[in-house]
């Protein structure tokens, strides 16, 4: 499954989403779009520990 596939599915879910959850859904979409734009193709298998060390 690709990030684009997930983003498209989440955007389709917006149609059926309760109004009080739209901000949360939009946030999830923005996070996955950011990861995709930054070249993270498989976020579930990516090791982000090096990023945490850089931020210290």
C-alpha positions as CSV (number, residue, x, y, z in Angstrom):
1,X,0.0,0.0,0.0
2,X,1.4,3.4,-0.9
3,X,1.1,6.7,1.0
4,X,-0.9,8.1,-2.0
5,X,-3.4,5.2,-1.6
6,X,-3.8,5.9,2.1
7,X,-4.2,9.7,1.5
8,X,-6.8,9.1,-1.1
9,X,-8.8,6.8,1.2
10,X,-8.6,9.2,4.1
11,X,-9.9,12.0,1.9
12,X,-12.8,9.8,0.8
13,X,-13.6,9.2,4.5
14,X,-14.0,12.9,5.0
15,X,-17.4,12.6,3.3
16,X,-18.6,10.2,6.0
17,X,-16.7,11.7,9.0
18,X,-18.5,13.3,11.9
19,X,-17.9,17.1,11.9
20,X,-16.1,17.0,15.3
21,X,-13.5,14.6,13.9
22,X,-12.7,16.5,10.7
23,X,-9.8,18.3,12.3
24,X,-8.2,15.1,13.4
25,X,-8.7,13.5,10.0
26,X,-7.2,16.5,8.3
27,X,-4.2,16.3,10.7
28,X,-3.7,12.6,9.8
29,X,-3.8,13.4,6.1
30,X,-1.3,16.3,6.6
31,X,1.1,14.0,8.5
32,X,1.1,11.3,5.8
33,X,1.4,13.9,3.0
34,X,4.4,15.4,4.8
35,X,6.0,12.0,5.2
36,X,5.4,11.2,1.6
37,X,6.8,14.6,0.5
38,X,9.9,13.9,2.6
39,X,10.5,10.6,0.9
40,X,9.2,8.3,3.6
41,X,7.6,5.6,1.6
42,X,6.8,3.1,4.3
43,X,6.3,4.9,7.6
44,X,5.4,1.7,9.5
45,X,8.8,0.2,8.7
46,X,10.9,3.4,9.0
47,X,13.3,3.9,11.9
48,X,12.7,7.4,13.2
49,X,15.1,7.1,16.1
50,X,17.9,9.0,14.3
51,X,15.5,11.9,13.9
52,X,14.9,12.0,17.7
53,X,18.7,12.2,18.2
54,X,19.1,15.1,15.8
55,X,16.4,17.1,17.6
56,X,18.4,17.0,20.9
